[in-house]
Each structure stands twice: as C-alpha cells, then as structure tokens.
Amino acid sequence: MNTRKKVRKAAEATAWNPMSMLSDWGIRSSHLYCAGAIAAGLSMLRWMISRRGDNPSRLHVGTFAPTLIALGVGLKIEEES
C-alpha cells in the first residue's frame, strides 16, 4: 500500500486531522513556505548578531524554519488530495 494512502487512512480513522484544520482556517502551503523562509532569514540574522559574543542563544538558531516547511509539505499533500 502506498504511504500516502496509509497516512490518509490513518487520518480518516481519527476524528482530528490537523492538516485539514489548518486548511479550514484558510492557511495555504505557500503561507507556511514563506513563513519558513522568513524564519530561516531571521535565524541567520540572529546568528550573525550573536557571533560577536559568547551568547548561548546560538544553540537554538534555525529550529522553527524546518518545522514550518514540514507543515507546508503536509498541507500541500492535503491540498492535492
């Protein structure tokens, strides 16, 4: 069985599907892709600013961008089906 079909079947078996909920709110995959790009840019800016000193905030640079892009991919799959 195709992985997409397995995921869709599992989502239909539950009463709550977060991707369809985001879609119902009017959020599109392109919105999440743009948010991921902005988060990556802000992370790079924060990293460049914090390079000057011994700042522990450097450890958390770039954690939001992959999450937003992954949500965008999930929403794109939801939009195509």
Secondary structure, DSSP 8 states (H G I E B T S, - for coil): --HHHHHHHHHHHSS--HHHHHHHTT--HHHHHHHHHHHHHHHHHHHHHHTTTT-GGGGGTTSHHHHHHHHHHHHHHHHH-
